[in-house]
Amino acid sequence: VFAIVSVKSRMGDDIGGGGDLACSYWGLESLYWSYIRLFIGDISRLGEFPAHPGQSYALYRHPIHRVCILGVVVDLRLHATNVNVMVDDGTGIILATRWFNDRPSSTELELGKLVQIYGKLSTFREERQVQILSWSVVVDPNVELLHCAQVIDLHDNLYRLPDDVADKLAHDLQVSASDYDNADREHIQDPYERLQLDIMELFSGDNEVPFSSLCQNGAFIQSAKRLFPRSSVSSQDTALLLARIVNQCVARGLLIQTCSGRDSYRRLDAQYVLPTIEHMLSESSAMVPSSKLLAELRQQSRYRGLTIEIVEEAMAMVEAGRRSNQWLQTM
């Protein structure tokens, strides 16, 4: 009875506020790598990070993506490549899916069984679900009471509290990054960082640069060679180093490969993605949120570093163009 009352009292709590921690620092959070014990009702109230939809969820501002739930199987459907299970713990019902390489002849799961599931959170058709990594049928009824007590205790003594270590490390890293961004180029001592800046200077405006031209740039080659501890450095070594720098710039959303199968790059900005965004918006009669556009574009490997800021800027440019056309039509 105490457990049920405690659960109901928490159903009104605000647990889903999005955190301030940048996604590049999520790994500093201890909860990020853990399987978070939750009630199923909690999962539906988790927040999201608009810039990274479907990747992680916010629990009291902590980014999480793995959960541990316990409940009764109320529906079970076995398909050719997966099994879909509806699990109910009294606070809510959620779909859990386990994928197989080959169709299993049977599963341990049966209707009415109490199961404990470890899995990864995801969203499909705007509904939260769990991708099952492992499950076990619970025989001891005390396990359910223990799970309930643990979730309540974790809410009060861990989930609600800030991660001081992660916050301190993230703050120090952000201060260092800010100091670096504001520093004069002549005061940058790290030769690797200087080489990155030199390469990025080539990409101004819509300037497209083939990777081969980077490998033939004498200044870049000499800068790259100084980064190796040995005296004998081959052209292949410098090319691999330059490729690593370019790939890092692509992953950070600074550059983009201009065409699949063509080793040329340019700055990734709103002007570049404008035609794509405009086409995507024209195909939809309703307003499309920026987070959805970002998620769809990131399914393409060349847009993996795209940021929400670039998408929103491009959407603003599309809207400004539409208003301009409407104004001209009224003239």
Protein Blocks (a to p, Z undefined) as FASTA:
>chain_A
ZZmmmmmmmmmpcfkbccfbdfklmmmpmklmpccdddfklmmmpccdfklghkacceeh
iacfbdcdddddfbdcddfkbccddddehjaccddddddfbdcfbdfbdghiacdddddd
ddeehiacdddfbdcddfblmlmmmmmmmmmmmmmmmmmpccfklmmmmmmmmmmmmmmm
mpcfklpmblklmmmmmmmmmmgcjbccdfklmmmmmklmmmmmmmpmbfbdcfklmmmm
mmmmmmmmmmnopaccfbghiacdddddfklmmmmmmmmmmmpmbdcdfklmmmmmmmpm
klmmpcfklmmmmmmmmmmmmmmmmmmmmZZ
